Amino acid sequence: MGYQSLAACVADLEKHGHLIRIKEEVDPYLEMAAIHLRVYEKKGPALFFENIKGSKFPAVSNLFGTLERSKFMFRDSLPKVEQLVQLRSDPMKALRNPLKLPGIGFTALTALPLKQSFKSVFSKTAISALPQIVNWPMDGGPFVTMPQVYTEDIDKPGILNANLGMYRIQLAGNDYELNEEIGLHYQIHRGIGVHQSKANAKGQPLKVSIFVGGPPSHPLAAVMPLPEGLSEMTFAGALGNRRFRYFYDEEGFCISADADFVITGTVYPHENKPEGPFGDHLGYYSLTHPFPLMKVHNVYHRKGAIWSFTVVGRPPQEDTSFGALIHEIAGSALPKEIHGLKEVNAVDAAGVHPLLFAIGSERYTPYLNERRPQEILTIANHILGKNQLSLAKYLFIAAREDDEHLDTHNLSGFMQHVLSRMDFKTDLHFHTHTTIDTLDYSGDGLNSGSKAVFAAAGPQKRILTSGLPKDFAIPEPFSQFKMAIPGVIAIKGRTYIDQAHAEQEMLALDYCLKEQDLAGLALIVLCDDHEFTAASIDNLVWVTFTRSNPASDIHGVGSFISNKHWGCTGPVIIDARKKPHHAPELIKDENVERNIERLGVKGASLYGIL
């Protein structure tokens, strides 16, 4: 059976050796996050913080830190939920194999939310009494990092048309009036945005309820990319083997009856305040921008409430493990929605949204000997118009027919497959002046940038080299280079100044390289640190695709424009140097790192882990 509460989950994990208690007092300013990050890096247990400076409430983190632990928490329901998601995307499966899907009726029953009468199981507190957790040195204040933000459609009220999403909440700092106001940050293409737009159009405030804690199925439902028509509360009930229980308080706000904390408030039309900075999951800070202001009505907590939090930063982090669990549950659903798509991977090492790898079918002209990207371009357009995938910046797509064993999770192998088969004169396609991820500052404004599709179908066009000719030369100011993977070289450039200087540097690089034999070289990455960039495939994709905007930063040896199409005769060049408008990367506080070592000494709570 499912957990009735977060406390029940904590007890179960502790009983089976998946959780450890930290008894020493810890500071919510940077220390708790530093401890979490260190334990996650060690693939360690979930953490229960008993004694938090400045707050009477305990906290838990790293619940989803490993796929093994996530599967353990949902061991009784995971197979049935996978069946439910598959049925939603392929309802004929039930008709074809009715005897192979036992228990689906019961699973569907547990998925229905359960409305209860008003219960006085909650006490009231204040925002300032909550754990004021600050994760990174430049953060604008304490944030809620594992929230479930609930809103209803003003035109179709009720829980089955509601949205539950995980949007970060700034509790204090900046210009917020303590205990009266908090910041609500959400990115584009989110359900809450539709609800706020409708409320704004009617000139009415949007009611918002923020749930923290509760059974672990609840936060997972808040981040789950569900098929159209399947509500998060329904999914939470099915995954948790326990119906989502809720009621409305005296002011008409929806309250999750199983949550540990609930913050209620209203967002009035066009009322914003500066929110941020915040150390985010791309490995950089998202900067200060105006976002919706939420005026706090009540802060509820249950008896024995446990605060739930996580820490994001350069991948992999706990949200990486979230993603692995989501893929376990729904990985097969998307290919059923996009005809011809076989596989898609939002590359975690590159921050998820900046880079997608995909495999599709190429069957448009099987009667011709020459094969080139055709159907996979149609698939690529479909991917870039699909929900949150539309925020992707780079898409590498290949044809399954060229290699039945091709795997999008083999980052080096997949890149080499695509780069060895691309015709750089015809197979690179741009989308300019379009939307990209809110957290990505490589573009030309907030939510604004470009996209590029690297498409490959047909036989190899070049054999990628692991080395370079002895007489390989590059002009000043480029002086040092290193092969990253076969066919890809990282070249150190001088500090980026502006676009005009970059264009001049590209002309010099092109002039020098176009006279050389570069047949085995497909991609040149200009960077600030060639040793770091080439040290691992994770470093390569993180630097290359988080620090570049395709339209302004893709160049090429022998580049040209023909019939509005850009191409090049030699290797593609991506300028992945840090630009003046980029956000700063996340750097740990060395003093805090030294301070938390006290928890790893003999006799301390994390002895043998830190």
C-alpha positions as CSV (number, residue, x, y, z in Angstrom):
1,M,0.0,0.0,0.0
2,G,1.1,3.6,-0.5
3,Y,2.4,6.1,2.1
4,Q,-0.2,8.1,3.9
5,S,2.3,10.9,4.6
6,L,5.9,12.0,4.2
7,A,6.6,10.9,7.8
8,A,5.5,7.4,6.8
9,C,7.9,7.5,3.9
10,V,10.8,8.7,6.0
11,A,10.1,5.9,8.6
12,D,10.1,3.3,5.8
13,L,13.3,4.5,4.2
14,E,15.0,4.6,7.6
15,K,13.9,1.1,8.4
16,H,15.4,-0.3,5.2
17,G,18.7,1.7,5.3
18,H,17.8,4.3,2.7
19,L,17.8,7.3,5.1
20,I,20.2,8.7,7.7
21,R,19.4,11.3,10.4
22,I,21.6,14.4,10.9
23,K,21.4,15.2,14.6
24,E,23.8,18.1,14.7
25,E,22.5,21.7,14.3
26,V,23.0,22.8,10.7
27,D,22.7,26.3,9.1
28,P,20.0,26.6,6.4
29,Y,22.2,29.2,4.8
30,L,24.4,27.2,2.4
31,E,25.3,24.4,4.8
32,M,22.2,22.2,4.2
33,A,22.6,22.5,0.5
34,A,26.4,21.7,0.7
35,I,25.7,18.6,2.7
36,H,23.0,17.5,0.3
37,L,25.3,18.0,-2.7
38,R,28.2,16.1,-1.1
39,V,26.0,13.1,-0.2
40,Y,24.3,13.1,-3.6
41,E,27.7,13.0,-5.3
42,K,28.5,9.9,-3.2
43,K,25.2,8.3,-4.2
44,G,24.3,8.4,-0.5
45,P,21.1,8.0,1.4
46,A,18.2,10.4,1.9
47,L,18.9,12.9,4.6
48,F,16.7,13.9,7.6
49,F,17.8,17.1,9.2
50,E,16.6,17.1,12.8
51,N,18.0,20.4,14.0
52,I,17.8,23.4,11.7
53,K,19.1,26.7,12.9
54,G,16.2,29.2,13.2
55,S,13.3,26.8,12.6
56,K,11.5,24.3,14.8
57,F,10.7,22.1,11.7
58,P,12.9,19.3,10.5
59,A,13.6,18.8,6.8
60,V,14.3,15.9,4.4
61,S,16.2,15.9,1.1
62,N,17.6,13.5,-1.4
63,L,14.5,11.3,-1.3
64,F,14.8,10.7,-5.1
65,G,18.6,10.8,-5.1
66,T,19.0,7.3,-6.7
67,L,16.7,5.5,-9.1
68,E,17.0,2.5,-6.8
69,R,15.5,4.4,-3.9
70,S,12.8,5.9,-6.1
71,K,11.8,2.5,-7.3
72,F,11.8,1.3,-3.7
73,M,9.4,4.0,-2.6
74,F,6.9,3.1,-5.4
75,R,7.6,-0.7,-5.4
76,D,3.9,-1.5,-5.0
77,S,2.5,0.7,-7.7
78,L,5.2,1.4,-10.4
79,P,4.3,-1.5,-12.7
80,K,0.6,-0.7,-12.7
81,V,1.2,3.0,-13.3
82,E,3.5,2.2,-16.3
83,Q,0.5,0.2,-17.6
84,L,-1.8,3.1,-17.0
85,V,0.4,5.6,-18.9
86,Q,0.8,3.1,-21.8
87,L,-3.0,2.7,-21.9
88,R,-3.4,6.5,-22.0
89,S,-1.2,6.6,-25.1
90,D,-2.2,3.3,-26.5
91,P,-5.8,2.4,-25.4
92,M,-6.0,-0.5,-27.9
93,K,-3.4,-2.4,-25.7
94,A,-6.2,-3.2,-23.2
95,L,-8.3,-4.7,-25.9
96,R,-5.4,-6.7,-27.4
97,N,-4.2,-8.1,-24.1
98,P,-7.0,-7.9,-21.5
99,L,-5.6,-10.7,-19.4
100,K,-2.2,-9.2,-19.2
101,L,-3.4,-6.1,-17.4
102,P,-4.7,-7.2,-14.1
103,G,-5.5,-4.6,-11.4
104,I,-6.0,-1.7,-13.9
105,G,-9.5,-1.2,-12.6
106,F,-8.3,-0.8,-9.0
107,T,-5.4,1.5,-10.1
108,A,-7.9,3.7,-11.9
109,L,-10.1,3.8,-8.8
110,T,-7.1,4.9,-6.6
111,A,-6.4,7.6,-9.2
112,L,-9.7,9.5,-8.5
113,P,-9.1,12.5,-6.1
114,L,-11.1,12.2,-2.9
115,K,-12.8,15.4,-1.6
116,Q,-13.2,15.6,2.2
117,S,-15.0,17.9,4.4
118,F,-13.0,20.7,6.1
119,K,-10.6,19.3,8.6
120,S,-8.8,21.1,11.4
121,V,-5.7,18.9,11.1
122,F,-3.5,21.9,10.4
123,S,-2.1,24.7,12.6
124,K,-1.1,28.1,11.4
125,T,2.4,29.5,11.2
126,A,4.3,32.2,9.3
127,I,6.7,32.2,6.3
128,S,9.6,33.3,8.6
129,A,9.1,30.2,10.7
130,L,9.8,27.8,7.8
131,P,13.4,26.6,7.2
132,Q,15.0,29.5,5.3
133,I,17.2,27.4,3.0
134,V,19.6,29.2,0.7
135,N,21.4,26.9,-1.7
136,W,24.0,29.0,-3.5
137,P,26.1,32.1,-2.4
138,M,24.5,34.5,-4.9
139,D,20.9,33.4,-4.4
140,G,18.5,36.3,-3.7
141,G,17.1,34.6,-0.6
142,P,15.6,31.4,0.7
143,F,13.5,29.3,-1.8
144,V,11.1,26.5,-1.8
145,T,12.7,24.0,-4.1
146,M,10.3,21.0,-3.8
147,P,6.9,22.7,-4.0
148,Q,3.7,21.6,-5.6
149,V,1.9,24.7,-6.9
150,Y,-1.8,24.2,-7.3
151,T,-4.1,26.5,-9.4
152,E,-7.5,26.0,-10.9
153,D,-9.0,27.1,-14.3
154,I,-11.2,30.1,-13.5
155,D,-13.5,29.0,-16.4
156,K,-13.6,25.3,-15.4
157,P,-13.1,25.2,-11.6
158,G,-12.5,21.9,-9.8
159,I,-9.6,19.6,-9.2
160,L,-9.9,17.5,-12.4
161,N,-9.1,20.7,-14.5
162,A,-6.5,22.0,-12.0
163,N,-2.8,22.2,-12.6
164,L,-0.1,21.0,-10.1
165,G,3.4,22.1,-11.1
166,M,6.8,22.4,-9.5
167,Y,7.7,26.1,-9.8
168,R,10.2,27.6,-7.4
169,I,9.0,29.9,-4.7
170,Q,11.1,32.7,-3.2
171,L,10.2,33.1,0.5
172,A,12.1,36.2,1.4
173,G,14.7,38.7,0.2
174,N,14.7,41.4,-2.5
175,D,11.7,43.7,-2.1
176,Y,9.3,41.1,-0.6
177,E,7.5,42.1,2.6
178,L,8.4,39.3,5.0
179,N,5.4,37.0,5.8
180,E,3.2,39.0,3.5
181,E,4.6,38.4,0.0
182,I,6.5,35.7,-1.8
183,G,7.7,35.3,-5.3
184,L,6.2,32.8,-7.8
185,H,8.6,31.9,-10.6
186,Y,7.3,29.9,-13.6
187,Q,8.8,29.3,-17.0
188,I,6.9,29.6,-20.3
189,H,4.8,26.8,-21.6
190,R,3.5,25.9,-18.1
191,G,-0.1,25.1,-17.1
192,I,-0.2,27.8,-14.4
193,G,0.4,30.4,-17.1
194,V,-2.8,29.5,-18.9
195,H,-4.7,29.8,-15.6
196,Q,-3.2,33.2,-14.8
197,S,-3.9,34.5,-18.3
198,K,-7.6,33.6,-17.9
199,A,-7.8,35.2,-14.5
200,N,-6.0,38.4,-15.8
201,A,-8.5,38.6,-18.7
202,K,-11.3,38.7,-16.2
203,G,-9.5,41.1,-14.0
204,Q,-9.6,38.7,-11.1
205,P,-6.9,37.4,-8.8
206,L,-5.6,33.9,-9.2
207,K,-5.9,31.7,-6.1
208,V,-2.7,29.7,-5.5
209,S,-2.0,26.9,-3.0
210,I,1.5,25.7,-2.5
211,F,1.9,22.2,-1.0
212,V,5.2,21.0,0.5
213,G,5.8,17.5,1.6
214,G,3.0,14.9,1.6
215,P,3.5,11.4,0.1
216,P,6.4,11.2,-2.4
217,S,3.9,10.6,-5.3
218,H,2.8,14.2,-5.0
219,P,6.0,16.0,-5.9
220,L,6.7,13.5,-8.6
221,A,3.3,14.1,-10.1
222,A,4.1,17.8,-10.1
223,V,7.0,17.3,-12.4
224,M,5.6,14.5,-14.5
225,P,5.0,15.4,-18.2
226,L,1.6,13.8,-18.4
227,P,-0.5,13.0,-21.5
228,E,-3.1,15.6,-22.3
229,G,-6.2,15.0,-20.2
230,L,-4.5,13.1,-17.3
231,S,-4.4,15.4,-14.3
232,E,-1.5,15.5,-11.9
233,M,-3.7,14.7,-8.9
234,T,-5.1,11.6,-10.6
235,F,-1.6,10.5,-11.4
236,A,-0.5,11.1,-7.8
237,G,-3.3,8.9,-6.5
238,A,-2.4,6.1,-8.9
239,L,1.3,6.2,-8.2
240,G,0.9,6.5,-4.5
241,N,-1.7,3.8,-4.2
242,R,-3.7,6.4,-2.3
243,R,-6.3,8.8,-3.5
244,F,-5.3,12.4,-3.5
245,R,-7.2,13.8,-0.5
246,Y,-8.2,17.5,-0.5
247,F,-10.6,20.0,0.9
248,Y,-11.2,23.7,0.6
249,D,-10.5,26.1,3.5
250,E,-12.8,28.8,4.8
251,E,-11.4,31.2,2.1
252,G,-12.0,28.8,-0.7
253,F,-8.4,27.7,-1.2
254,C,-7.7,24.0,-2.1
255,I,-5.8,22.2,0.6
256,S,-3.9,18.9,0.1
257,A,-5.0,17.0,3.2
258,D,-1.9,14.9,3.2
259,A,0.6,17.8,2.7
260,D,3.0,18.8,5.5
261,F,2.7,22.5,4.7
262,V,0.3,24.6,2.7
263,I,0.8,28.2,1.7
264,T,-2.2,30.0,0.3
265,G,-2.3,33.3,-1.5
266,T,-3.4,35.3,-4.4
267,V,-1.7,36.6,-7.6
268,Y,-3.3,39.8,-8.9
269,P,-3.2,40.8,-12.6
270,H,0.1,42.3,-13.7
271,E,1.5,42.6,-10.1
272,N,5.2,41.6,-10.3
273,K,8.3,42.0,-8.2
274,P,12.0,41.2,-8.8
275,E,12.7,37.5,-8.2
276,G,16.1,35.8,-8.1
277,P,18.9,35.2,-8.6
278,F,18.7,31.5,-8.1
279,G,21.3,28.8,-8.7
280,D,19.6,26.6,-11.3
281,H,19.8,23.3,-13.0
282,L,21.8,24.4,-16.0
283,G,24.8,25.0,-13.7
284,Y,24.4,28.8,-13.8
285,Y,22.4,31.4,-11.9
286,S,19.1,32.5,-13.3
287,L,19.2,36.2,-12.8
288,T,16.8,38.7,-11.3
289,H,13.6,39.4,-13.3
290,P,10.1,40.5,-12.6
291,F,7.8,37.5,-11.8
292,P,4.3,37.2,-10.3
293,L,3.9,38.4,-6.8
294,M,1.9,36.2,-4.5
295,K,0.2,37.8,-1.5
296,V,0.2,35.4,1.4
297,H,-3.1,34.5,3.1
298,N,-2.3,31.6,5.3
299,V,0.6,29.2,6.1
300,Y,-0.6,25.9,7.4
301,H,1.4,22.9,8.8
302,R,0.3,19.6,10.2
303,K,1.6,18.1,13.5
304,G,5.0,16.6,13.0
305,A,5.4,18.4,9.7
306,I,8.6,17.7,7.7
307,W,10.0,20.3,5.2
308,S,11.0,18.8,1.9
309,F,13.7,20.3,-0.3
310,T,16.3,19.6,-3.0
311,V,19.3,21.3,-4.5
312,V,19.8,21.9,-8.2
313,G,23.0,22.8,-10.0
314,R,25.1,21.6,-12.9
315,P,23.9,18.0,-13.7
316,P,23.8,15.4,-12.4
317,Q,21.7,16.3,-9.4
318,E,18.6,14.9,-7.6
319,D,16.5,16.2,-10.5
320,T,18.5,14.0,-12.8
321,S,17.3,11.0,-10.8
322,F,13.8,12.4,-11.0
323,G,14.2,12.4,-14.8
324,A,15.4,8.8,-14.8
325,L,12.3,7.7,-12.9
326,I,10.1,9.7,-15.3
327,H,11.7,7.9,-18.2
328,E,11.0,4.6,-16.5
329,I,7.3,5.4,-16.2
330,A,6.6,7.2,-19.4
331,G,9.6,6.8,-21.7
332,S,7.6,4.8,-24.2
333,A,4.7,7.3,-24.4
334,L,6.2,10.1,-26.5
335,P,7.1,7.9,-29.5
336,K,3.5,6.8,-29.7
337,E,2.4,10.5,-29.9
338,I,4.9,11.5,-32.7
339,H,4.6,9.2,-35.7
340,G,8.0,7.8,-36.8
341,L,9.9,8.8,-33.6
342,K,11.7,5.9,-32.0
343,E,13.6,7.6,-29.1
344,V,14.3,11.0,-27.7
345,N,16.7,12.0,-24.9
346,A,16.8,15.4,-23.3
347,V,20.5,15.3,-22.5
348,D,20.9,15.8,-18.8
349,A,24.6,16.5,-18.9
350,A,23.8,19.6,-21.1
351,G,21.1,20.9,-18.7
352,V,18.2,19.1,-20.4
353,H,16.6,21.8,-22.5
354,P,19.7,23.0,-24.4
355,L,20.2,19.7,-26.2
356,L,18.0,16.8,-27.5
357,F,19.2,13.6,-29.1
358,A,16.5,11.8,-31.2
359,I,16.1,8.8,-33.4
360,G,13.4,8.5,-36.1
361,S,12.5,6.6,-39.2
362,E,13.5,7.6,-42.7
363,R,11.1,6.0,-45.1
364,Y,10.0,8.8,-47.4
365,T,11.8,7.5,-50.5
366,P,12.7,3.9,-50.0
367,Y,12.7,3.4,-53.8
368,L,15.7,5.7,-54.3
369,N,19.3,4.6,-53.6
370,E,20.3,8.0,-52.3
371,R,19.2,8.6,-48.8
372,R,19.0,12.0,-47.1
373,P,17.2,13.5,-44.2
374,Q,13.5,13.9,-45.1
375,E,11.1,12.2,-42.7
376,I,13.4,12.9,-39.8
377,L,13.1,16.6,-40.5
378,T,9.3,16.3,-40.2
379,I,9.8,14.5,-36.9
380,A,12.3,17.2,-35.8
381,N,9.6,19.9,-36.4
382,H,7.1,17.9,-34.5
383,I,9.5,17.5,-31.6
384,L,10.3,21.2,-31.5
385,G,6.5,21.9,-31.3
386,K,5.8,19.4,-28.5
387,N,5.2,20.7,-25.0
388,Q,8.4,21.5,-23.1
389,L,10.5,19.9,-25.9
390,S,9.7,23.1,-27.8
391,L,12.1,24.9,-25.5
392,A,15.1,22.8,-26.8
393,K,17.9,24.7,-28.5
394,Y,19.9,22.0,-30.3
395,L,18.4,18.9,-31.7
396,F,20.6,16.1,-33.1
397,I,18.4,13.6,-35.0
398,A,19.4,10.4,-36.8
399,A,17.7,7.6,-38.8
400,R,17.2,4.3,-37.1
401,E,17.7,2.5,-40.5
402,D,21.4,3.5,-40.5
403,D,22.1,1.7,-37.2
404,E,19.6,-0.5,-35.4
405,H,21.8,-0.4,-32.2
406,L,22.0,3.4,-32.1
407,D,21.4,4.7,-28.5
408,T,20.7,8.4,-27.7
409,H,22.1,7.8,-24.1
410,N,25.5,7.0,-25.5
411,L,26.4,10.6,-25.9
412,S,29.8,10.3,-27.6
413,G,28.7,7.5,-29.9
414,F,25.5,9.3,-30.9
415,M,27.3,12.6,-31.7
416,Q,29.9,10.7,-33.8
417,H,27.1,8.9,-35.7
418,V,25.4,12.2,-36.6
419,L,28.6,14.2,-37.4
420,S,30.0,11.4,-39.6
421,R,26.8,11.3,-41.7
422,M,25.8,15.0,-42.0
423,D,26.3,17.0,-45.1
424,F,27.1,20.4,-43.6
425,K,26.1,22.0,-46.9
426,T,22.4,20.8,-46.6
427,D,21.7,19.1,-43.2
428,L,21.9,21.9,-40.7
429,H,18.6,23.8,-40.2
430,F,18.0,27.0,-38.1
431,H,15.0,28.4,-36.4
432,T,15.8,32.1,-35.6
433,H,14.1,34.6,-33.3
434,T,12.2,32.0,-31.4
435,T,11.6,30.9,-27.8
436,I,14.1,29.0,-25.7
437,D,14.2,28.0,-22.0
438,T,13.7,30.8,-19.5
439,L,16.8,29.6,-17.6
440,D,19.1,29.8,-20.7
441,Y,20.9,33.1,-21.0
442,S,22.8,32.2,-24.2
443,G,20.2,33.9,-26.4
444,D,19.4,37.5,-27.2
445,G,16.9,38.0,-24.3
446,L,14.8,36.3,-21.7
447,N,13.0,33.3,-23.4
448,S,14.5,34.5,-26.7
449,G,17.0,32.8,-28.9
450,S,17.3,30.3,-31.7
451,K,17.4,26.6,-32.5
452,A,19.4,24.4,-34.8
453,V,18.6,20.9,-36.1
454,F,21.6,18.6,-37.0
455,A,20.0,15.9,-39.2
456,A,21.8,12.7,-40.4
457,A,20.5,10.0,-42.7
458,G,22.4,7.8,-45.1
459,P,25.9,6.4,-45.4
460,Q,29.0,7.8,-43.7
461,K,30.4,10.9,-45.4
462,R,33.6,11.2,-43.4
463,I,35.7,9.0,-41.1
464,L,36.1,10.9,-37.9
465,T,39.7,11.2,-36.8
466,S,41.1,10.8,-33.3
467,G,44.1,12.9,-34.2
468,L,45.1,15.8,-36.4
469,P,47.6,16.2,-39.2
470,K,51.1,17.1,-37.9
471,D,51.0,20.4,-39.8
472,F,47.6,21.4,-38.3
473,A,47.8,25.1,-37.5
474,I,45.4,27.7,-36.1
475,P,45.9,31.5,-36.2
476,E,46.2,34.0,-33.4
477,P,44.5,34.6,-31.0
478,F,43.8,30.8,-31.0
479,S,46.8,28.9,-29.7
480,Q,45.9,25.7,-27.8
481,F,43.7,22.8,-28.7
482,K,42.8,19.3,-27.7
483,M,40.7,16.5,-29.3
484,A,37.6,15.9,-27.2
485,I,36.1,12.9,-29.1
486,P,36.8,11.6,-32.6
487,G,35.9,14.4,-35.0
488,V,35.5,17.1,-32.4
489,I,38.3,19.4,-31.2
490,A,38.2,22.0,-28.5
491,I,40.2,25.2,-29.2
492,K,41.0,27.8,-26.6
493,G,40.2,31.4,-27.7
494,R,40.8,34.7,-26.1
495,T,38.1,36.2,-23.9
496,Y,35.0,37.0,-25.9
497,I,34.5,40.7,-26.5
498,D,31.5,41.2,-28.7
499,Q,29.9,39.9,-31.9
500,A,31.8,42.1,-34.2
501,H,35.2,40.9,-32.8
502,A,33.9,37.3,-33.0
503,E,33.1,37.7,-36.7
504,Q,36.6,38.9,-37.4
505,E,38.1,36.0,-35.5
506,M,35.9,33.6,-37.5
507,L,37.2,35.1,-40.7
508,A,40.8,34.6,-39.6
509,L,40.0,31.0,-38.5
510,D,38.3,30.2,-41.8
511,Y,41.1,31.7,-43.9
512,C,43.7,29.5,-42.0
513,L,41.7,26.3,-41.9
514,K,40.1,26.1,-45.4
515,E,43.5,25.4,-47.0
516,Q,44.2,22.5,-44.7
517,D,43.1,18.8,-45.0
518,L,40.3,18.5,-42.3
519,A,38.4,15.6,-43.8
520,G,38.2,13.8,-40.5
521,L,37.2,16.8,-38.4
522,A,33.5,17.6,-38.1
523,L,33.1,20.1,-35.2
524,I,35.3,22.8,-33.7
525,V,34.3,24.1,-30.3
526,L,35.8,27.4,-29.3
527,C,36.0,27.7,-25.6
528,D,37.7,29.4,-22.6
529,D,39.4,26.3,-21.3
530,H,40.2,23.6,-23.9
531,E,41.5,21.1,-21.3
532,F,38.3,21.2,-19.2
533,T,36.0,21.1,-22.3
534,A,37.8,18.1,-23.7
535,A,38.2,16.2,-20.4
536,S,34.9,14.3,-20.7
537,I,31.9,14.0,-22.9
538,D,29.8,15.6,-20.1
539,N,32.1,18.6,-20.0
540,L,32.0,18.8,-23.8
541,V,28.2,18.9,-24.1
542,W,27.7,21.2,-21.1
543,V,30.2,23.8,-22.4
544,T,29.2,23.6,-26.0
545,F,25.4,23.7,-25.8
546,T,24.8,25.9,-22.7
547,R,27.2,28.7,-23.8
548,S,26.1,29.1,-27.4
549,N,23.1,30.5,-29.3
550,P,22.9,28.7,-32.7
551,A,22.1,31.7,-34.8
552,S,24.9,33.9,-33.5
553,D,27.5,31.3,-32.4
554,I,27.5,28.7,-35.2
555,H,30.0,29.4,-37.9
556,G,31.8,27.1,-40.4
557,V,34.8,26.6,-42.5
558,G,33.8,27.7,-46.0
559,S,30.4,29.0,-45.0
560,F,27.9,30.3,-47.5
561,I,24.2,31.2,-47.9
562,S,22.3,29.7,-50.8
563,N,18.5,30.2,-51.3
564,K,18.3,31.5,-47.7
565,H,20.0,28.3,-46.4
566,W,23.2,28.5,-44.4
567,G,25.8,25.8,-44.9
568,C,29.6,25.2,-44.9
569,T,32.0,23.0,-46.8
570,G,34.3,22.3,-43.9
571,P,33.8,21.6,-40.2
572,V,31.1,23.4,-38.2
573,I,32.4,25.9,-35.6
574,I,30.5,26.6,-32.4
575,D,31.6,29.6,-30.4
576,A,31.0,28.3,-26.8
577,R,33.1,31.0,-25.0
578,K,31.4,32.8,-22.1
579,K,29.7,36.0,-23.3
580,P,29.2,39.2,-21.4
581,H,25.4,38.6,-21.2
582,H,25.7,35.1,-19.9
583,A,24.8,34.3,-16.3
584,P,27.6,33.4,-13.9
585,E,28.2,29.7,-13.2
586,L,27.6,28.1,-9.8
587,I,30.7,28.0,-7.5
588,K,30.6,26.5,-4.0
589,D,31.6,28.5,-0.9
590,E,35.0,27.1,0.2
591,N,34.4,28.0,3.9
592,V,31.1,26.2,4.0
593,E,32.7,23.2,2.3
594,R,35.3,23.1,5.1
595,N,32.7,23.6,7.8
596,I,30.5,20.6,6.9
597,E,33.5,18.3,7.3
598,R,32.7,18.2,11.0
599,L,29.7,15.9,10.1
600,G,32.1,13.4,8.6
601,V,34.4,12.9,11.6
602,K,34.2,9.7,13.7
603,G,31.1,9.8,15.9
604,A,29.3,12.4,13.8
605,S,26.1,11.7,11.8
606,L,27.8,11.4,8.4
607,Y,30.9,9.5,9.4
608,G,31.8,7.1,6.5
609,I,29.7,9.1,4.0
610,L,31.4,12.5,3.7
